[in-house]
């Protein structure tokens, strides 16, 4: 640590006794051994330590965070000025992702607060961060109990209670009603400029998404309309996004694009995640990829652990599914679920279950994960979560050829011809709904839904949604217009970045061309679709494409005998370890995966290598 000029000579006795080493150049000293440092502290009295903290606070006048901490440790009685400095220090720590450090500072700030109301407010903020950011339910509950006092709890105490409620056995509508009532009954003179009210409104907005009922949304918007100007810009943006998910105003899309352009300069991981949530709903997560990965890296390094890390992983996992990086999605889901357990976040684990449900549906591995998630979300009355599971179920039924069941699930999210404003899944499931409607003789419903997509202008949002909307239009196009409609869909800018959606449109095009007796052109589209499905290991769709190819008179093996099997880096690692005799659990421990994820990988590896089980892996693995 640096030595102040006025006390430079005080270190001479310690240096002579070889307790410390002093660098003349940098004017810094270090203890010769950590035990010496510990012994100095242990031998000191409480008064000695307080005097040391006071001296350090004076020396560190240009470092407000350390100065505030040392002043707090030097204080012997409640002191509002020091408590305020510690609270400011906590806010800075939280802004850079150190929620744990912020909680520690807030707790000390509360101890030094002379006024009971200030003490309660600071403890409530600490409880809120514990429940919302860190996930330490036990500590958050204790802080919350301390914060409650008098006739009325601080607003953030109720916000923390709502977060703890849904992370326990409580249901979403109850948590929503609890928080909404606290906001309604409060006397928030500062309106939209009140930091506590802003945080509580952000939490209520999240609960409204989970509840996904008209009543919850109406109550949120009524409270939002009461806020005085100016309102927190992030809250304004998120509220507009969630109220205009299906058909956002051009100005909103422009503002979101501008925000994304500057996201790399945003140091606060919490704000990165909040803006990522907005762009995810509008299917524009791509420009935020690097920034979300930054939050994940910070979380993995222990710099921004907890909810932000988990939420960023969830956003990336869903977008990587659309981008066809399915093996990475499985790894992300495994990491996210582990973090939820590690940090005590029992509620957000649904994010990763829904991703595993999508993977299982696309690869033909069943619907058990999605059905379990429906039961889980129904028990918590989290209809917004249930819609994610029903999206995966609709995809599963399409893959299995059960179009009646697919239509039923898709229509439960978005009735034909209607696009609910607060459900992004209404856009994600649109192609499934139109296709299953046509396959079950509901042509009028299919046409109405394709028209609803076109009228909503979803092509403004993202190339993927533009591809889906154009693909839906092509599905319902008359035979004499079908070729043009499909070619228009497949020529959407950057459509190839979404291989599964792109291949599904090509498959539908090939099927239509075959029925129009354009056999050669049909083969071109079907072969391209089959290749994409093979790379993704999307078995149900690969089977469908190859059945169509056989109907054109072309029979092609799934992999020519001279074609070397293509394994991803992760698959190669797992295959080599399995060939060496390691169990799924042992492989998982070595690669930091769950044994279920290892099993899922092996399920995909065996057919790629043309073997039936582990015994054939050693001989089937191609040389490196």
C-alpha positions in Angstrom: 0.0 0.0 0.0 1.2 3.6 -0.6 2.8 5.4 2.3 1.9 9.0 3.0 4.9 11.4 3.0 4.1 12.7 6.5 4.4 9.2 8.0 7.2 7.9 5.7 9.7 7.6 8.6 7.3 5.7 10.8 8.0 2.5 8.9 11.7 2.5 9.8 11.5 0.3 12.9 9.3 -2.2 11.1 11.7 -2.3 8.2 14.7 -2.7 10.5 13.0 -5.7 12.2 12.4 -7.2 8.8 8.6 -7.1 9.2 8.1 -5.2 6.0 9.8 -4.4 2.8 9.8 -0.8 1.4 10.3 0.1 -2.3 12.1 3.4 -2.5 11.0 3.9 -6.1 7.2 3.4 -5.7 7.2 4.4 -2.0 5.1 1.3 -1.2 5.6 -1.3 1.5 4.6 -4.9 1.7 4.6 -7.4 4.6 7.3 -10.0 4.2 4.8 -12.8 4.9 1.0 -12.9 5.1 1.2 -14.2 8.7 3.0 -11.0 9.7 0.1 -9.0 8.3 -2.4 -11.2 10.2 -0.5 -11.0 13.4 -0.4 -7.2 13.3 -4.2 -7.1 12.9 -4.7 -9.7 15.6 -2.5 -7.8 18.0 -4.3 -4.5 17.5 -7.2 -3.2 19.6 -10.6 -2.1 18.3 -9.5 1.5 18.8 -6.2 0.9 16.9 -8.1 -0.5 14.0 -10.6 2.4 13.9 -7.7 4.9 14.0 -6.1 3.0 11.1 -9.3 3.1 9.1 -9.6 6.9 9.8 -6.1 7.4 8.6 -6.7 5.4 5.5 -9.9 7.4 4.8 -7.8 10.6 4.9 -5.1 9.2 2.6 -7.7 7.8 0.1 -9.5 11.1 -0.5 -9.4 10.5 -4.3 -11.0 7.1 -4.1 -14.6 7.6 -2.9 -15.4 3.9 -2.6 -12.5 2.9 -0.4 -12.8 6.2 1.5 -16.5 5.5 2.3 -15.7 1.9 3.5 -12.9 3.0 5.8 -15.0 5.9 7.2 -17.7 3.3 7.9 -15.3 1.1 9.7 -13.9 4.0 11.7 -17.3 5.3 12.8 -18.3 4.6 16.5 -21.8 5.9 16.3 -24.6 6.5 13.8 -23.6 9.1 11.2 -25.8 10.0 8.3 -23.1 11.6 6.2 -21.0 8.4 6.4 -24.1 6.2 5.8 -24.9 8.3 2.7 -21.4 7.8 1.4 -21.6 4.1 1.9 -24.9 4.0 0.1 -23.4 5.8 -2.9 -20.5 3.4 -2.8 -23.0 0.5 -2.9 -24.8 1.9 -5.9 -21.5 2.2 -7.8 -20.6 -1.4 -6.8 -24.0 -2.7 -8.0 -23.7 -0.7 -11.3 -20.5 -2.6 -12.2 -22.1 -5.9 -11.3 -20.8 -6.4 -7.7 -24.2 -7.0 -6.1 -22.6 -8.9 -3.1 -20.3 -5.9 -2.4 -23.2 -3.6 -2.7 -25.2 -5.6 -0.1 -22.3 -5.5 2.4 -22.0 -1.8 2.0 -25.7 -1.2 2.4 -25.8 -3.3 5.5 -23.1 -1.2 7.1 -24.8 2.0 5.8 -28.0 0.8 7.6 -26.1 0.3 10.8 -24.9 3.9 10.7 -28.3 5.4 9.8 -29.6 7.6 12.6 -33.2 7.7 11.3 -35.2 4.4 11.5 -36.8 5.1 8.1 -33.3 5.4 6.5 -32.2 2.3 8.1 -35.2 0.4 6.9 -34.9 1.7 3.4 -31.2 0.7 3.1 -31.9 -2.8 4.5 -34.8 -3.1 2.1 -32.5 -2.2 -0.8 -30.0 -4.8 0.4 -32.8 -7.4 0.7 -34.0 -6.5 -2.9 -30.5 -7.0 -4.3 -30.1 -10.2 -2.4 -33.4 -11.6 -3.7 -33.2 -10.2 -7.2 -29.5 -10.2 -8.2 -27.7 -12.6 -5.9 -30.4 -15.2 -5.1 -29.4 -15.7 -1.5 -32.9 -16.3 -0.2 -31.8 -16.9 3.4 -29.8 -13.7 3.7 -32.4 -11.7 1.8 -35.1 -13.0 4.1 -33.2 -11.9 7.2 -32.5 -8.5 5.7 -36.2 -8.2 4.8 -37.2 -9.0 8.4 -34.9 -6.3 9.7 -36.2 -3.8 7.1 -39.8 -4.2 8.1 -40.9 -2.0 10.9 -43.6 0.4 11.9 -46.9 0.6 10.1 -45.6 0.3 6.6 -42.6 -1.5 5.0 -40.4 0.3 2.5 -41.5 -0.2 -1.1 -38.3 -2.1 -1.9 -39.0 -4.5 1.0 -42.3 -5.4 -0.7 -40.4 -5.8 -4.0 -38.0 -8.1 -2.4 -40.8 -10.1 -0.8 -42.4 -10.5 -4.2 -39.2 -11.8 -5.6 -38.8 -14.2 -2.7 -42.4 -15.3 -3.1 -42.0 -16.6 -6.7 -38.6 -18.1 -5.9 -40.3 -20.1 -3.3 -43.6 -21.9 -3.6 -45.7 -18.8 -4.3 -47.5 -18.0 -7.5 -47.0 -15.2 -9.9 -50.4 -13.4 -9.7 -50.1 -13.2 -5.9 -46.6 -11.7 -6.1 -47.9 -9.3 -8.8 -50.9 -8.2 -6.7 -48.7 -7.8 -3.6 -46.3 -5.4 -5.4 -49.0 -3.6 -7.4 -50.9 -2.8 -4.2 -47.8 -1.5 -2.5 -47.1 0.8 -5.4 -50.7 2.0 -5.6 -50.8 2.8 -1.9 -47.5 4.7 -1.8 -47.0 8.4 -1.7 -44.3 8.7 -4.3 -43.9 12.4 -4.7 -40.9 12.1 -7.0 -42.8 9.9 -9.4 -40.7 8.6 -12.2 -37.5 10.0 -10.7 -37.8 7.9 -7.6 -35.1 5.2 -7.8 -37.0 2.8 -5.5 -40.2 3.2 -7.4 -38.4 2.7 -10.7 -36.9 -0.6 -9.5 -40.3 -1.7 -8.2 -41.9 -0.8 -11.6 -39.2 -2.8 -13.4 -40.0 -5.8 -11.1 -43.8 -5.4 -11.7 -43.1 -5.3 -15.4 -41.3 -8.6 -15.2 -44.1 -10.1 -13.1 -46.6 -8.9 -15.7 -44.7 -10.8 -18.4 -44.7 -14.0 -16.3 -48.4 -13.6 -15.4 -49.3 -12.8 -19.1 -52.9 -11.9 -18.2 -54.9 -8.9 -19.4 -55.6 -8.0 -15.8 -51.9 -8.0 -14.9 -51.0 -5.8 -17.9 -53.8 -3.4 -17.3 -52.8 -2.9 -13.7 -49.2 -2.3 -14.7 -50.0 0.2 -17.4 -52.4 2.1 -15.1 -49.5 2.5 -12.6 -47.1 3.4 -15.3 -49.4 6.1 -16.5 -49.4 7.7 -13.0 -45.6 8.2 -13.1 -44.4 11.8 -13.2 -42.0 12.9 -15.9 -39.2 12.3 -16.5 -39.4 8.5 -16.2 -36.4 6.2 -16.3 -35.5 5.8 -20.0 -35.0 2.0 -19.7 -38.5 1.6 -18.1 -40.0 3.7 -20.9 -38.3 1.6 -23.6 -39.2 -1.7 -22.0 -42.8 -0.7 -21.5 -43.2 0.4 -25.1 -41.6 -2.9 -26.3 -43.8 -5.1 -24.3 -46.9 -3.1 -25.3 -46.0 -3.2 -29.0 -44.4 -6.6 -29.4 -46.3 -7.6 -32.5 -46.4 -4.3 -34.3 -44.0 -1.7 -32.8 -43.9 1.8 -34.1 -41.0 2.6 -36.5 -39.8 5.2 -34.0 -39.5 2.5 -31.3 -37.5 0.2 -33.6 -35.2 3.2 -34.5 -34.6 4.0 -30.8 -33.9 0.4 -30.0 -31.4 0.2 -32.9 -29.7 3.4 -31.6 -29.5 2.0 -28.0 -27.9 -1.2 -29.3 -25.3 0.7 -31.2 -24.0 2.2 -28.0 -24.5 -0.9 -25.8 -20.8 -1.8 -25.9 -20.0 1.3 -24.0 -22.4 0.4 -21.2 -20.5 -0.7 -18.0 -23.5 -1.7 -16.0 -24.3 -5.4 -16.7 -27.8 -4.9 -15.3 -28.6 -2.3 -18.0 -27.1 -4.6 -20.7 -29.4 -7.4 -19.6 -32.5 -5.1 -19.5 -31.9 -3.8 -23.0 -31.1 -7.4 -24.1 -34.5 -8.4 -22.8 -36.2 -5.7 -24.9 -34.4 -6.7 -28.1 -35.1 -10.4 -27.5 -38.8 -9.7 -27.5 -38.4 -8.0 -30.9 -36.1 -10.8 -32.2 -33.1 -8.5 -32.5 -30.8 -10.1 -30.1 -28.0 -10.5 -32.6 -26.5 -6.9 -32.2 -26.4 -7.5 -28.5 -24.6 -10.8 -28.6 -21.1 -9.5 -27.7 -22.4 -7.5 -24.8 -24.4 -10.4 -23.4 -21.4 -12.6 -23.7 -19.5 -9.9 -21.8 -21.9 -10.3 -18.9 -21.6 -14.1 -19.1 -17.8 -13.8 -18.9 -18.0 -11.5 -16.0 -20.3 -13.9 -14.2 -18.0 -16.8 -14.9 -15.1 -14.8 -13.5 -17.1 -13.9 -10.4 -17.4 -10.2 -11.3 -21.2 -10.2 -12.0 -22.6 -13.4 -10.6 -26.2 -14.4 -10.1 -29.3 -13.3 -11.9 -27.6 -11.2 -14.6 -25.3 -14.0 -15.6 -28.3 -16.4 -15.7 -30.5 -14.0 -17.7 -27.8 -13.3 -20.2 -27.2 -17.0 -20.7 -31.0 -17.5 -21.3 -31.1 -14.8 -24.0 -28.1 -16.2 -25.7 -29.4 -19.8 -25.6 -32.7 -18.9 -27.3 -31.0 -16.9 -30.0 -28.4 -19.6 -30.6 -31.2 -22.1 -31.1 -32.5 -20.0 -33.9 -29.0 -19.7 -35.3 -28.6 -23.5 -35.4 -25.9 -23.8 -32.8 -27.8 -26.5 -30.9 -24.9 -28.2 -29.2 -23.9 -24.8 -27.6 -27.6 -24.3 -26.5 -27.4 -27.7 -24.7 -24.2 -26.6 -22.9 -25.7 -23.2 -22.0 -28.9 -24.8 -20.7 -26.8 -27.1 -18.5 -24.7 -24.2 -17.2 -27.8 -22.0 -16.5 -29.7 -24.7 -14.7 -26.6 -25.4 -12.5 -26.3 -21.7 -11.7 -30.0 -21.5 -10.7 -29.4 -24.3 -8.2 -26.1 -22.8 -7.0 -27.5 -19.3 -6.4 -30.9 -20.4 -5.1 -32.9 -19.1 -8.1 -35.6 -21.8 -8.4 -37.9 -19.7 -10.7 -35.7 -18.8 -13.7 -34.7 -22.4 -14.2 -37.7 -22.5 -16.5 -35.7 -20.5 -19.1 -33.3 -23.5 -19.6 -36.0 -26.1 -19.4 -37.9 -24.3 -22.2 -34.7 -24.4 -24.3 -34.2 -28.1 -23.7 -37.8 -28.6 -24.7 -37.2 -26.8 -28.0 -34.1 -28.9 -28.7 -35.9 -32.1 -27.8 -38.8 -31.2 -30.2 -36.5 -30.2 -33.1 -34.4 -33.4 -32.7 -37.3 -35.8 -32.2 -36.4 -36.6 -28.6 -39.9 -36.4 -27.2 -42.1 -33.9 -25.3 -41.5 -34.9 -21.7 -39.5 -31.7 -20.9 -42.1 -29.4 -22.2 -45.0 -31.3 -20.6 -43.1 -31.1 -17.2 -42.7 -27.4 -17.7 -46.4 -26.9 -18.4 -47.2 -28.6 -15.1 -44.6 -26.5 -13.3 -45.8 -23.2 -14.7 -49.5 -24.1 -14.2 -48.8 -24.7 -10.5 -47.4 -21.2 -10.3 -50.0 -19.6 -12.5 -47.2 -18.4 -14.8 -49.0 -18.3 -18.1 -46.2 -16.4 -19.8 -43.8 -19.3 -19.0 -46.4 -21.8 -20.1 -46.5 -20.2 -23.5 -42.8 -21.1 -24.0 -43.5 -24.7 -23.2 -46.5 -24.8 -25.6 -44.4 -23.3 -28.4 -42.0 -26.3 -28.0 -45.0 -28.7 -27.8 -46.4 -27.3 -31.1 -43.0 -27.8 -32.7 -42.8 -31.4 -31.4 -46.2 -32.2 -32.8 -45.3 -30.8 -36.2 -42.2 -32.9 -36.3 -44.2 -36.0 -35.4 -46.8 -35.3 -38.1 -49.6 -34.8 -35.6 -50.9 -31.6 -37.1 -54.1 -31.6 -35.2 -52.2 -31.5 -31.9 -49.8 -28.9 -33.3 -52.7 -26.6 -34.3 -54.3 -27.0 -30.8 -51.0 -25.9 -29.1 -50.2 -23.1 -31.5 -53.7 -21.7 -31.3 -53.6 -21.7 -27.5 -50.8 -19.1 -27.8 -52.1 -17.2 -30.8 -55.7 -17.9 -32.1 -55.8 -18.0 -35.9 -55.9 -14.5 -37.4 -54.9 -12.9 -34.1 -51.5 -11.8 -32.7 -51.7 -11.1 -28.9 -49.7 -7.9 -28.2 -47.8 -9.1 -25.1 -46.7 -12.5 -26.2 -43.6 -12.8 -28.5 -44.3 -16.5 -28.8 -47.3 -15.4 -31.0 -44.7 -14.5 -33.7 -42.4 -17.5 -33.0 -45.1 -20.1 -33.4 -46.7 -18.4 -36.5 -45.3 -20.8 -39.1 -46.3 -23.8 -37.1 -49.9 -22.5 -36.8 -50.2 -21.8 -40.5 -48.7 -25.1 -41.5 -50.8 -27.1 -39.1 -54.0 -25.2 -40.1 -53.4 -26.1 -43.7 -52.7 -29.8 -42.9 -55.9 -30.1 -40.9 -58.2 -28.6 -43.5 -58.4 -25.1 -41.9 -57.4 -23.1 -45.0 -59.4 -20.1 -44.0 -57.7 -19.9 -40.6 -54.3 -20.4 -42.3 -54.9 -17.5 -44.7 -56.2 -15.3 -42.0 -53.1 -15.8 -39.9 -50.7 -15.3 -42.8 -52.6 -12.0 -43.5 -52.4 -11.0 -39.8 -48.6 -11.4 -40.0 -48.3 -9.4 -43.1 -50.6 -6.6 -41.8 -48.6 -6.4 -38.5 -45.5 -5.5 -40.3 -43.2 -7.9 -38.5 -40.8 -7.7 -41.4 -39.5 -4.5 -39.7 -38.3 -6.4 -36.7 -35.7 -9.0 -37.9 -34.7 -11.0 -41.0 -35.9 -14.2 -39.2 -39.4 -12.9 -38.6 -39.4 -11.6 -42.2 -38.5 -15.1 -43.3 -41.3 -16.6 -41.2 -43.9 -14.1 -42.3 -43.0 -14.5 -46.0 -42.9 -18.3 -45.5 -46.4 -18.3 -44.1 -47.6 -16.2 -47.0 -46.0 -18.8 -49.4 -47.7 -21.7 -47.6 -51.1 -20.3 -48.3 -50.4 -18.9 -51.8 -52.4 -20.3 -54.7 -50.5 -22.8 -56.9 -49.9 -20.3 -59.7 -48.3 -17.8 -57.2 -46.5 -20.3 -55.0 -43.1 -20.4 -56.7 -42.8 -16.6 -56.7 -43.9 -16.5 -53.0 -41.4 -19.1 -51.9 -38.5 -17.5 -53.8 -39.4 -14.2 -52.2 -39.3 -15.8 -48.8 -36.0 -17.6 -49.4 -34.4 -14.4 -50.7 -35.0 -12.4 -47.5 -31.8 -10.7 -46.5 -29.6 -12.9 -44.2 -32.3 -15.6 -44.1 -29.6 -18.3 -44.2 -28.4 -17.2 -40.7 -31.4 -19.1 -39.3 -30.8 -22.6 -40.7 -33.7 -24.4 -39.1 -36.4 -21.9 -40.2 -34.8 -21.5 -43.6 -34.7 -25.2 -44.2 -38.3 -25.6 -43.1 -39.3 -23.1 -45.8 -37.2 -24.9 -48.3 -38.9 -28.2 -47.3 -42.3 -26.7 -47.7 -41.3 -25.3 -51.1 -39.9 -28.7 -52.2 -43.2 -30.4 -51.1 -45.2 -27.9 -53.1 -43.0 -28.2 -56.2 -43.3 -32.0 -56.1 -47.1 -31.8 -56.0 -47.0 -29.4 -59.0 -44.9 -32.1 -60.8 -41.8 -29.8 -61.0 -39.7 -32.8 -59.9 -36.2 -31.5 -60.7 -36.8 -28.2 -58.9 -38.4 -30.1 -56.0 -35.3 -32.3 -55.6 -33.0 -29.2 -55.5 -35.0 -27.7 -52.6 -35.5 -31.0 -50.8 -31.8 -31.9 -51.0 -30.8 -28.5 -49.6 -33.3 -28.8 -46.8 -32.2 -32.4 -46.0 -28.6 -31.3 -45.8 -29.4 -28.5 -43.3 -31.6 -30.9 -41.2 -28.8 -33.4 -41.2 -26.2 -30.9 -40.0 -28.6 -29.9 -37.2 -29.5 -33.5 -36.3 -33.2 -32.5 -36.8 -34.3 -36.0 -37.3 -38.0 -35.6 -37.8 -37.6 -33.0 -40.5 -34.8 -35.0 -42.1 -37.1 -38.0 -42.3 -39.8 -35.9 -43.9 -37.4 -34.4 -46.5 -36.0 -37.8 -47.4 -39.5 -39.3 -47.7 -40.3 -36.5 -50.1 -37.1 -37.2 -52.0 -38.0 -40.8 -52.4 -41.4 -39.7 -53.7 -39.6 -37.9 -56.5 -37.8 -41.1 -57.4 -34.5 -40.1 -55.8 -33.1 -42.3 -53.0 -30.0 -41.0 -51.3 -28.4 -42.5 -48.2 -28.1 -40.2 -45.2 -24.3 -40.3 -45.5 -22.3 -41.8 -48.3 -19.9 -44.4 -47.2 -16.9 -42.3 -48.4 -18.1 -39.2 -46.5 -16.2 -38.8 -43.2 -18.5 -38.2 -40.2 -18.5 -34.6 -39.0 -18.4 -34.2 -35.2 -18.3 -30.9 -33.4 -15.4 -30.2 -31.1 -17.6 -31.1 -28.0 -18.9 -34.3 -29.7 -15.4 -35.4 -30.5 -14.3 -34.8 -26.8 -17.3 -36.8 -25.5 -16.8 -39.6 -28.0 -13.1 -40.0 -27.2 -13.8 -40.1 -23.5 -16.7 -42.6 -23.9 -14.5 -44.8 -26.2 -11.9 -44.7 -23.3 -14.5 -46.3 -21.0 -15.6 -43.3 -19.0 -19.3 -43.2 -17.8 -21.6 -40.4 -18.7 -21.2 -39.0 -15.1 -17.4 -39.2 -15.3 -17.4 -37.4 -18.7 -19.7 -34.8 -17.3 -17.4 -34.1 -14.3 -14.4 -33.7 -16.6 -16.2 -31.4 -19.1 -18.4 -29.6 -16.6 -21.6 -30.9 -18.1 -24.5 -32.9 -16.6 -24.7 -36.6 -17.3 -27.9 -36.0 -19.1 -26.3 -33.5 -21.5 -23.5 -36.1 -22.1 -26.2 -38.7 -22.9 -27.9 -36.3 -25.3 -24.7 -35.8 -27.1 -24.0 -39.5 -27.4 -27.5 -39.9 -28.8 -26.5 -37.7 -31.7 -22.9 -39.1 -32.0 -23.9 -42.8 -32.5 -25.8 -42.3 -35.8 -23.2 -39.9 -37.1 -20.6 -42.6 -36.7 -22.9 -45.4 -37.8 -22.6 -47.3 -34.5 -25.2 -48.6 -32.1 -23.4 -48.0 -28.9 -20.2 -47.3 -27.0 -18.5 -50.5 -28.1 -18.2 -49.3 -31.6 -16.9 -45.8 -30.9 -13.1 -46.6 -30.8 -13.1 -48.1 -34.3 -15.6 -45.6 -35.8 -13.8 -42.4 -34.7 -12.0 -40.8 -37.6 -8.4 -39.8 -37.1 -7.7 -36.3 -36.0 
